Structure formats: structure tokens, C-alpha cells
Amino acid sequence: MSEYIRKFHNVSKLMYHFVLPAKHRRVVIDENVDRVLKEICLEISKRYPISFLEIETDKDHVHFLI
């Protein structure tokens, strides 16, 4: 799945699962929003020491495995 994070004094494997619903569970996420969201997450992972293992969307919420 993911590799261990090796720093100077520690080794870790830390994962977070976030579920972010749209306000009032409105249907607002379509294919275009999905594509843009994944592009933004890839740009974030280039700038910071974070890796998005999975990004999945439904019509009214988004799942992140970070």
C-alpha cells in the first residue's frame, strides 16, 4: 500500500481517512469537479510531504485516504 516514512529519528506509517460531505448533502460533485479535485491534490502532494493514496468521489461526498 504505502511505504514507511523514514525521518532522521523515526520510522512511521501514518494514514488518515477523511470523508467530506457537501453542505446539506447536495448533489454537486460531477466528473469535472472530480477531475479538478484530483489535479489539485496532486499539486499539493508535489509541494508538501504528503501522499494521497486514494481519492474517490460520489455525488454528494468525497473520500480521501492520505
C-alpha positions in Angstrom: 0.0 0.0 0.0 2.3 2.8 1.1 5.9 2.9 2.1 7.2 3.8 5.6 8.1 7.4 6.2 11.7 7.5 7.3 13.0 10.6 9.1 16.2 11.2 10.9 14.9 9.8 14.3 11.8 7.8 13.4 10.1 5.5 11.0 6.3 5.7 10.6 3.3 4.7 8.6 0.5 7.1 9.2 -2.7 7.1 7.2 -5.9 9.2 7.5 -9.3 8.5 6.1 -11.4 11.7 5.6 -15.0 11.8 4.4 -16.1 15.3 3.4 -19.8 15.7 2.6 -21.2 18.6 0.6 -23.3 21.1 2.6 -26.7 19.6 3.3 -25.6 16.6 1.2 -26.4 18.4 -2.0 -25.5 16.7 -5.3 -22.7 19.0 -6.5 -19.8 16.7 -7.5 -19.7 15.7 -11.1 -16.9 14.4 -13.4 -15.4 17.9 -13.9 -15.2 18.6 -10.1 -13.7 15.1 -9.6 -11.0 15.8 -12.2 -10.1 19.2 -10.8 -10.1 17.9 -7.3 -7.6 15.1 -8.2 -5.4 17.6 -10.0 -5.3 19.9 -7.0 -4.4 17.1 -4.7 -1.5 16.0 -7.0 -0.2 19.6 -6.9 -0.4 19.6 -3.1 1.5 16.3 -2.9 4.3 17.8 -5.0 4.7 20.8 -2.6 4.3 19.0 0.7 5.5 15.6 2.2 2.0 14.1 1.8 0.7 11.4 -0.5 -2.9 10.8 -1.5 -3.3 7.1 -1.6 -6.9 7.2 -2.8 -9.4 9.9 -3.8 -12.9 8.8 -4.5 -16.0 10.9 -5.1 -19.7 10.4 -5.1 -22.4 12.8 -6.0 -22.5 14.4 -2.5 -19.2 13.5 -0.7 -15.5 12.9 -1.2 -13.3 10.2 0.4 -9.6 10.8 0.9 -7.1 8.2 2.1 -4.0 10.2 2.9 
